[in-house]
Amino acid sequence: MKNKKAIIEKFGAFNEIKIIESPIPEPKTGEVLIRIEASTVSSTDITIRKGLYPLLKDNPPIVLGYDFVGIVENLGEGVTNLSIGDRVADICQIGGNAKYLCRKADELLSIPQTIEAIDVAPLILSGMTAYQIFKYAACVETGGTFLVHGGSGAVGNILLQLCRIHQVKTVSTTSTSKLQMVESLGAMAVDYSSENYFETLQKNTKEGFDATIDFSNQKSINHSFRLLKKRGRMILCGLLTTQKKMESKTFLNFLTFGLEFGRMMLKKALWNSFSSKKTIFFGIVDSKKDFPERYQNDLNELIELVISGKIKPYIYQVFNLDDISKAHQCLGNGKSAGHLVISMN
Ligand SMILES: NC(=O)c1ccc[n+]([C@@H]2O[C@H](COP(=O)([O-])OP(=O)(O)OC[C@H]3O[C@@H](n4cnc5c(N)ncnc54)[C@H](OP(=O)(O)O)[C@@H]3O)[C@@H](O)[C@H]2O)c1
């Protein structure tokens, strides 16, 4: 038996991704070997592939894959909290798009056997980002209003479904071909490719929104801030449109992306000092690192919502590992919606 993994030898476009075979890794002290059942390809993986992800310290060659769910196959020395056969998951930044992976045992999330791997994979990164943003950052009450930019995306589709469960009214932006999908998730859909779409948004909120999530670009963030009501909350978590324009890591692209990020954080600081509205940057990595028990409890709650049918992650397509570059291409050119899952079974 061999390991199989999706690697890049340099940052760049989707055609840099190669599938290679290697020996199955041995778990070191405190680690376990995991046979991966499923992982995903998300816009964060594209940011990593392009070399623009600020939290990534490693340089290529790297194995792609920000998340995974799988079964413990072997225990390294000193591991007492897990047994062979246990089901686990994690956000790992890199390494998830492979057949096998070794990870520290005490950082892993526990996953029940009562849910299909394909249904749980979308929850580990994207679903949990939506869940924790809804619960801890947006804090919108029943009957409130939420402007969800990108409601057709991996984070957005779960966020819209959470709002629906809690009877929060949603207005959501997406491109023309996905308006119907966003409406099917209970939102009033607005086409962001139409001219002056912010005027349309304005017309649909008399007093302003209670909360908004924006991960587009500076112009969009400025408009979204204006559309909030007094003491409303804006959640920032990325700069997707800025990233999309860049094909690969060059010194200029890395600098531009870094400066745009800094500009966004400066605005957040200024607005928080001079306005009653609150601007929050949400980071899922810090959330898990700082509050690991809370992460596990929230994931259990989210899994329960999926098992009970109250939330159904919108899975666009399930790919084999061999076809992962097709998944990157599909997401990168804006054809897909919701989640792209990589099945290892
Ligand atoms: N900070 C964190 O912890 C964290 C965690 C996860 C993700 N993220 C970030 O969150 C963002 C969304 O992630 P995702 O995985 O949901 O991405 P995704 O699946 O690619 O979805 C992006 C969504 O944004 C929409 N969109 C694109 N351009 C837009 C624009 N100009 N105005 C409004 N909507 C626009 C897309 O609509 P169309 O497809 O119709 O164009 C799509 O619905 C990314 O920037 C990602 O890096 C941050």
Ligand as a Chemical Component Dictionary entry (heavy atoms), coordinates in Angstrom:
data_LIG
# 
_chem_comp.id                   LIG 
_chem_comp.type                 NON-POLYMER 
_chem_comp.pdbx_formal_charge   0 
_chem_comp.three_letter_code    LIG 
# 
loop_
_chem_comp_atom.comp_id 
_chem_comp_atom.atom_id 
_chem_comp_atom.alt_atom_id 
_chem_comp_atom.type_symbol 
_chem_comp_atom.charge 
_chem_comp_atom.model_Cartn_x 
_chem_comp_atom.model_Cartn_y 
_chem_comp_atom.model_Cartn_z 
_chem_comp_atom.pdbx_ordinal 
LIG N1  N1  N 0  -11.172 34.109 8.040  1  
LIG C1  C1  C 0  -11.572 32.858 8.050  2  
LIG O1  O1  O 0  -11.537 32.182 9.080  3  
LIG C2  C2  C 0  -12.118 32.247 6.793  4  
LIG C3  C3  C 0  -12.545 30.914 6.767  5  
LIG C4  C4  C 0  -13.071 30.416 5.566  6  
LIG C5  C5  C 0  -13.131 31.240 4.442  7  
LIG N2  N2  N 1  -12.660 32.504 4.523  8  
LIG C6  C6  C 0  -12.725 33.436 3.399  9  
LIG O2  O2  O 0  -14.080 33.710 3.165  10 
LIG C7  C7  C 0  -14.275 34.001 1.804  11 
LIG C8  C8  C 0  -15.390 33.094 1.249  12 
LIG O3  O3  O 0  -14.967 31.757 1.318  13 
LIG P1  P1  P 0  -15.778 30.620 0.591  14 
LIG O4  O4  O 0  -15.006 29.369 0.820  15 
LIG O5  O5  O -1 -17.211 30.675 0.946  16 
LIG O6  O6  O 0  -15.628 31.068 -0.937 17 
LIG P2  P2  P 0  -16.465 30.595 -2.215 18 
LIG O7  O7  O 0  -17.020 29.242 -1.969 19 
LIG O8  O8  O 0  -15.584 30.791 -3.385 20 
LIG O9  O9  O 0  -17.658 31.608 -2.264 21 
LIG C9  C9  C 0  -17.462 32.944 -2.557 22 
LIG C10 C10 C 0  -18.787 33.607 -2.784 23 
LIG O10 O10 O 0  -18.563 34.996 -2.976 24 
LIG C11 C11 C 0  -19.307 35.432 -4.118 25 
LIG N3  N3  N 0  -18.648 36.594 -4.687 26 
LIG C12 C12 C 0  -17.568 36.646 -5.497 27 
LIG N4  N4  N 0  -17.284 37.934 -5.822 28 
LIG C13 C13 C 0  -18.198 38.700 -5.185 29 
LIG C14 C14 C 0  -18.454 40.092 -5.131 30 
LIG N5  N5  N 0  -17.685 40.972 -5.797 31 
LIG N6  N6  N 0  -19.495 40.524 -4.383 32 
LIG C15 C15 C 0  -20.280 39.653 -3.707 33 
LIG N7  N7  N 0  -20.088 38.324 -3.737 34 
LIG C16 C16 C 0  -19.068 37.850 -4.451 35 
LIG C17 C17 C 0  -19.342 34.218 -5.001 36 
LIG O11 O11 O 0  -20.444 34.335 -5.868 37 
LIG P3  P3  P 0  -20.352 33.815 -7.376 38 
LIG O12 O12 O 0  -19.775 32.400 -7.284 39 
LIG O13 O13 O 0  -21.735 33.858 -7.831 40 
LIG O14 O14 O 0  -19.395 34.736 -8.081 41 
LIG C18 C18 C 0  -19.533 33.093 -3.987 42 
LIG O15 O15 O 0  -20.886 32.973 -3.613 43 
LIG C19 C19 C 0  -12.937 33.805 1.122  44 
LIG O16 O16 O 0  -12.298 35.062 1.009  45 
LIG C20 C20 C 0  -12.182 32.912 2.089  46 
LIG O17 O17 O 0  -10.787 33.068 1.978  47 
LIG C21 C21 C 0  -12.160 33.028 5.668  48 
# 
loop_
_chem_comp_bond.comp_id 
_chem_comp_bond.atom_id_1 
_chem_comp_bond.atom_id_2 
_chem_comp_bond.value_order 
_chem_comp_bond.pdbx_ordinal 
LIG N1  C1  SING 1  
LIG C1  O1  DOUB 2  
LIG C1  C2  SING 3  
LIG C2  C3  SING 4  
LIG C2  C21 DOUB 5  
LIG C3  C4  DOUB 6  
LIG C4  C5  SING 7  
LIG C5  N2  DOUB 8  
LIG N2  C6  SING 9  
LIG N2  C21 SING 10 
LIG C6  O2  SING 11 
LIG C6  C20 SING 12 
LIG O2  C7  SING 13 
LIG C7  C8  SING 14 
LIG C7  C19 SING 15 
LIG C8  O3  SING 16 
LIG O3  P1  SING 17 
LIG P1  O4  DOUB 18 
LIG P1  O5  SING 19 
LIG P1  O6  SING 20 
LIG O6  P2  SING 21 
LIG P2  O7  DOUB 22 
LIG P2  O8  SING 23 
LIG P2  O9  SING 24 
LIG O9  C9  SING 25 
LIG C9  C10 SING 26 
LIG C10 O10 SING 27 
LIG C10 C18 SING 28 
LIG O10 C11 SING 29 
LIG C11 N3  SING 30 
LIG C11 C17 SING 31 
LIG N3  C12 SING 32 
LIG N3  C16 SING 33 
LIG C12 N4  DOUB 34 
LIG N4  C13 SING 35 
LIG C13 C14 SING 36 
LIG C13 C16 DOUB 37 
LIG C14 N5  SING 38 
LIG C14 N6  DOUB 39 
LIG N6  C15 SING 40 
LIG C15 N7  DOUB 41 
LIG N7  C16 SING 42 
LIG C17 O11 SING 43 
LIG C17 C18 SING 44 
LIG O11 P3  SING 45 
LIG P3  O12 DOUB 46 
LIG P3  O13 SING 47 
LIG P3  O14 SING 48 
LIG C18 O15 SING 49 
LIG C19 O16 SING 50 
LIG C19 C20 SING 51 
LIG C20 O17 SING 52 
# 
